[in-house]
């Protein structure tokens, strides 16, 4: 899609200028004619280049803020195009501002909001587009935008909780590796010089530490390249479907992280499906969209199996139970919601409940990992220090 700067005559005979997004000049002129603008002159706008960027350049928090502000403006009765233009000017993110400008240009040209959003799939997910389309079709765009804003804010809170659980252990492990490396590279060689002057055979632990120190100093660059290669290889491994499946299977079965992974997945599933159903999206479309945004291949496969079972005429609770992922309480609540016609509302309650469960899982994981890391760090550093002092004790005994 290109952006075209136009100038023409409005139906009232006044000169009108602006911009419009279209694939070609012919399409741009056609869109302007629908707005009854004549004597059109077009000029293609050159897009600004801003160095290297990854993806769309739009952060999740920027999108959540845009959605909330859009919902508030829509609730206040502001016209759709006017709201977009205000959001374009007020956005703190240049990338988000550019996307909103393009969406506004498409809407100005006569495109529906959901279709305009669909032109930017890297920013607006299928879930986002499905909900907006359902809101437009049902004349409930205001309610849908509010639900979208609440969904994104809740989803961001969930991500922060999970990331918070992982951040502390990772930082402590990095510190531990740095401390041990400094000891082996800078401290141990000083002791080695002292021991070499003694001319006596070193105890086994001391010799082992000396060996690690020599290897780390002599082959530091090789080890660093090897570490980078392992990290890059692991990233590439995750890009392969079989690799991703293996890693996600490990996450849902590993003793320490299984509880957090399952509970966060259930919370995300319940909130996404519930939000879509409450917005008027069909259960089949809701499950398909949710599967793609689950973040775990094992969970995605389970959701697609549920979808296939529903297509075959089964109620949703039955295939959910068969997956072995969803707890009995969740299955029972879904069954009740399905029977009473309030499945969307019930799933939202499940999501709220599991948000609290994720909090408890984060605290539990942190309380387990913290002492394990401290013990590991203490054992490694303690072993190095004892190994360094053992020859000194031998020298002291000999002197005595």
C-alpha positions in Angstrom: 0.0 0.0 0.0 1.2 3.5 -0.9 0.2 6.8 0.5 -1.0 9.5 -2.0 -1.2 13.2 -1.3 -4.3 14.6 -3.2 -5.8 17.9 -4.0 -9.2 18.4 -5.5 -12.7 20.0 -5.4 -15.2 19.0 -2.8 -19.0 18.7 -3.6 -19.3 22.3 -2.2 -16.7 23.5 -4.8 -14.0 24.1 -2.1 -10.4 23.0 -2.5 -9.7 20.0 -0.4 -6.3 18.5 0.4 -5.3 15.4 2.3 -3.8 11.9 2.0 -5.2 8.5 1.1 -3.8 5.0 1.1 -4.2 2.9 -2.0 -2.3 0.3 -4.0 -2.2 2.5 -7.2 -3.1 5.9 -8.4 -6.2 4.5 -10.2 -7.4 3.0 -6.9 -6.8 6.3 -5.1 -8.8 8.3 -7.7 -11.6 5.7 -7.5 -11.7 6.1 -3.7 -11.8 9.9 -4.0 -14.6 9.8 -6.5 -16.7 7.9 -4.0 -16.3 10.9 -1.8 -17.4 13.0 -4.7 -14.0 14.8 -5.0 -13.3 16.0 -8.5 -10.4 17.6 -10.4 -8.0 15.4 -8.5 -4.2 15.8 -8.6 -2.1 13.1 -7.0 1.4 12.8 -5.7 2.9 9.7 -4.1 4.3 10.3 -0.7 7.7 9.0 0.1 7.8 7.0 3.3 10.4 8.1 5.8 13.2 5.6 6.5 14.3 5.3 10.1 17.2 2.9 10.2 16.8 -0.8 11.1 13.6 -2.0 12.7 12.3 -5.4 13.7 8.7 -6.3 13.0 6.2 -3.4 13.0 8.1 -1.3 15.6 4.8 -1.0 17.6 5.0 -2.3 21.2 2.2 -4.1 22.8 1.8 -1.4 25.4 1.4 1.2 22.7 -1.3 -0.8 21.0 -3.1 -1.3 24.4 -2.9 2.5 25.0 -4.2 3.2 21.5 -7.2 0.8 22.0 -8.1 2.3 25.4 -8.0 5.9 24.1 -9.9 4.9 20.9 -12.6 3.2 23.1 -12.9 6.3 25.3 -13.2 8.6 22.2 -15.8 6.3 20.6 -17.8 6.2 23.9 -17.7 10.0 24.0 -19.4 10.1 20.5 -16.4 11.4 18.5 -16.6 10.4 14.9 -14.5 7.5 13.8 -12.2 9.4 11.5 -11.8 12.4 13.9 -10.9 10.0 16.7 -8.2 8.4 14.5 -6.8 11.8 13.5 -6.6 12.9 17.2 -4.9 9.6 18.1 -2.4 10.0 15.3 -1.4 13.4 16.6 -1.3 12.4 20.3 0.5 9.1 20.0 3.9 9.0 21.8 5.1 6.2 19.5 6.2 7.4 16.0 5.6 3.8 14.7 2.1 3.7 16.1 1.4 7.2 14.9 2.3 6.2 11.3 0.1 3.1 11.5 -2.9 5.2 12.8 -2.3 7.7 10.0 -2.5 4.9 7.4 -5.6 3.4 9.0 -7.2 6.9 9.0 -6.3 7.4 5.3 -8.0 4.0 4.4 -11.1 4.9 6.4 -11.2 8.3 4.8 -11.2 6.5 1.4 -14.3 4.5 2.3 -12.8 1.4 3.7 -14.3 -0.3 6.8 -12.3 0.0 10.0 -11.8 -3.8 10.3 -10.6 -3.9 6.7 -8.3 -0.9 7.3 -6.8 -2.7 10.3 -6.4 -5.9 8.4 -3.9 -4.1 6.1 -1.5 -4.1 9.0 -1.3 -7.7 10.2 2.0 -7.2 12.0 0.3 -4.7 14.4 -3.4 -5.8 14.6 -3.8 -9.6 15.2 -6.6 -11.7 13.8 -8.3 -11.5 17.2 -8.3 -7.7 17.0 -9.6 -7.7 13.5 -12.3 -10.3 14.2 -13.6 -8.4 17.2 -13.7 -5.1 15.4 -15.5 -6.7 12.4 -18.0 -8.3 14.7 -18.6 -4.9 16.5 -19.1 -3.2 13.1 -21.5 -5.9 11.9 -23.5 -5.8 15.2 -23.4 -2.0 15.7 -21.6 -2.5 19.0 -18.2 -1.1 18.1 -18.1 0.9 21.4 -18.5 -2.2 23.6 -16.1 -4.2 21.5 -13.3 -1.6 21.7 -13.8 -1.5 25.5 -13.5 -5.3 25.7 -10.5 -5.2 23.5 -8.8 -2.6 25.7 -9.6 -4.7 28.9 -8.4 -7.8 27.2 -5.1 -6.2 26.1 -4.5 -4.7 29.5 -5.2 -8.0 31.3 -2.9 -9.8 28.8 -0.1 -7.4 29.5 -0.5 -7.9 33.2 -0.3 -11.6 32.7 2.9 -11.3 30.6 4.5 -9.1 33.2 3.8 -11.7 35.9 5.3 -14.5 33.9 8.4 -12.4 32.9 8.8 -11.3 36.5 9.0 -14.9 37.6 11.8 -15.6 35.1 13.7 -12.3 35.5 15.0 -12.8 39.0 16.5 -16.3 38.6 18.1 -15.3 35.3 19.8 -12.2 36.8 21.0 -14.3 39.8 22.4 -17.0 37.4 24.2 -14.3 35.3 25.8 -12.9 38.5 26.8 -16.3 39.6 28.5 -17.1 36.2 30.3 -13.7 36.3 31.5 -14.3 39.9 32.8 -17.8 39.1 34.5 -16.6 35.9 36.3 -13.8 37.7 37.5 -16.2 40.4 38.8 -18.7 37.8 40.4 -16.1 35.5 41.8 -13.6 37.9 42.0 -15.0 41.5 43.0 -18.7 40.9 46.1 -17.9 38.8 47.5 -15.9 41.6 47.3 -18.9 43.9 48.7 -21.1 41.1 51.9 -19.0 41.1 52.3 -19.5 44.9 51.7 -23.2 44.7 54.1 -23.6 41.9 56.9 -22.3 44.1 56.2 -24.9 46.7 57.0 -27.7 44.2 54.7 -30.2 45.9 51.8 -32.3 44.4 48.5 -30.5 44.7 45.3 -32.1 46.2 42.8 -33.4 43.8 40.2 -30.6 44.2 42.9 -27.9 43.8 44.2 -29.6 40.6 40.7 -29.8 39.2 40.1 -26.1 39.8 43.5 -25.2 38.3 42.5 -27.2 35.2 39.3 -25.3 34.8 41.1 -22.0 35.3 43.7 -22.9 32.6 41.0 -24.0 30.1 39.0 -20.9 30.7 42.0 -18.6 30.2 43.5 -20.3 27.3 40.3 -21.0 25.4 38.2 -18.1 26.4 37.4 -16.9 22.9 36.7 -20.5 21.7 34.3 -21.0 24.6 32.6 -17.7 24.0 32.1 -18.5 20.3 30.8 -22.0 21.3 28.3 -20.4 23.8 27.1 -18.0 21.1 26.8 -20.9 18.7 24.7 -22.9 21.2 22.4 -19.9 21.7 22.0 -19.3 18.0 21.4 -23.0 17.4 18.8 -23.1 20.0 16.9 -20.2 18.5 17.0 -21.9 15.1 15.9 -25.1 16.7 12.8 -23.3 18.0 12.0 -22.1 14.5 11.6 -25.7 13.3 8.1 -27.0 14.0 9.4 -30.2 15.6 11.8 -28.3 17.7 9.1 -25.9 18.9 6.8 -28.8 19.7 9.6 -30.5 21.7 10.4 -27.4 23.7 6.7 -26.5 24.4 6.1 -30.1 25.5 9.1 -29.8 27.9 7.5 -26.6 29.3 4.2 -28.3 30.1 5.8 -31.3 31.7 8.9 -29.9 33.5 8.3 -30.1 37.3 9.3 -26.5 38.2 7.6 -24.5 35.4 4.7 -26.8 34.5 2.3 -25.2 37.0 3.0 -21.7 35.8 2.9 -22.6 32.1 -0.4 -24.5 32.3 -2.1 -21.8 34.5 -1.0 -18.9 32.3 -2.1 -20.8 29.2 -5.6 -21.5 30.7 -5.9 -17.9 31.7 -5.0 -16.7 28.2 -7.3 -19.3 26.6 -10.3 -18.4 28.8 -9.9 -14.6 28.4 -9.4 -14.8 24.6 -12.3 -17.1 23.9 -14.5 -15.3 26.4 -13.7 -11.9 25.0 -14.4 -13.0 21.4 -17.7 -14.7 22.3 -18.9 -11.7 24.2 -18.1 -9.6 21.2 -20.3 -11.7 18.9 -17.6 -13.9 17.2 -18.6 -17.5 16.5 -17.2 -20.3 18.7 -15.4 -21.8 15.7 -13.7 -18.6 14.7 -12.9 -17.8 18.4 -11.2 -21.1 18.9 -9.2 -20.8 15.7 -8.0 -17.3 16.6 -7.2 -18.4 20.2 -5.2 -21.4 19.0 -2.9 -19.1 17.0 -2.4 -16.8 19.9 -1.9 -19.4 22.6 1.9 -19.1 22.6 2.4 -22.9 23.1 2.2 -25.5 20.3 0.9 -28.2 22.7 -1.9 -25.9 23.8 -2.6 -24.8 20.2 -3.0 -28.5 19.1 -5.3 -29.1 22.1 -7.5 -26.2 21.1 -7.7 -27.3 17.5 -8.8 -30.7 18.6 -11.5 -29.1 20.7 -12.5 -27.1 17.6 -12.7 -30.3 15.4 -14.8 -32.0 18.0 -17.2 -29.1 18.2 -17.5 -29.2 14.4 -18.4 -32.9 14.7 -21.3 -31.9 17.0 -19.8 -32.4 20.5 -20.2 -29.9 23.3 -17.1 -28.0 24.2 -16.7 -29.4 27.7 -16.2 -33.0 26.5 -13.2 -32.5 24.2 -11.7 -30.1 26.7 -11.6 -32.9 29.3 -10.1 -35.3 26.8 -7.1 -33.1 26.2 -5.8 -33.7 29.7 -4.7 -30.0 30.0 -7.8 -28.3 31.5 -8.5 -29.1 35.2 -11.9 -30.5 36.1 -13.1 -27.3 37.7 -12.5 -25.4 34.4 -14.3 -28.1 32.4 -17.3 -28.0 34.8 -17.6 -24.2 34.7 -17.4 -24.4 30.8 -20.2 -27.0 30.8 -22.4 -24.9 33.0 -21.7 -21.8 30.9 -22.6 -23.7 27.7 -25.8 -25.1 29.1 -27.0 -21.7 30.4 -26.0 -19.8 27.3 -23.4 -17.7 29.1 -20.2 -19.4 28.0 -18.4 -16.1 27.2 -19.2 -14.7 30.7 -18.2 -17.9 32.4 -14.9 -18.0 30.5 -14.1 -14.5 31.6 -14.7 -15.5 35.2 -12.4 -18.5 34.7 -9.7 -16.1 33.3 -10.1 -13.8 36.4 -9.7 -16.8 38.7 -6.6 -18.1 36.9 -5.0 -14.6 36.9 -4.9 -15.0 40.7 -3.6 -18.6 40.3 -0.8 -17.3 38.1 0.2 -14.9 40.9 0.3 -17.8 43.3 2.3 -19.9 40.8 4.8 -17.1 40.3 5.4 -16.8 44.1 5.7 -20.5 44.4 8.2 -20.8 41.5 10.3 -17.9 42.9 10.3 -19.3 46.4 11.6 -22.7 45.0 14.2 -21.3 42.5 15.7 -18.7 44.9 17.1 -21.2 47.5 18.3 -23.6 44.7 20.3 -20.9 43.0 21.8 -19.7 46.3 22.7 -23.3 47.2 24.3 -23.8 43.8 26.2 -20.5 44.0 27.4 -21.3 47.6 28.5 -24.9 46.6 30.5 -23.7 43.6 32.2 -20.7 45.2 32.8 -22.7 48.4 34.4 -25.5 46.5 36.7 -23.1 44.7 37.8 -21.4 48.0 38.3 -24.7 49.8 40.3 -26.1 46.9 42.5 -23.0 47.0 43.2 -23.2 50.7 43.9 -26.9 50.9 47.5 -26.6 49.7 48.0 -23.8 52.2 47.0 -26.1 55.0 49.5 -28.7 53.7 52.3 -26.1 53.7 51.4 -25.1 57.2 51.5 -28.7 58.4 54.9 -29.1 56.7 56.3 -26.0 58.3 55.1 -27.1 61.7 
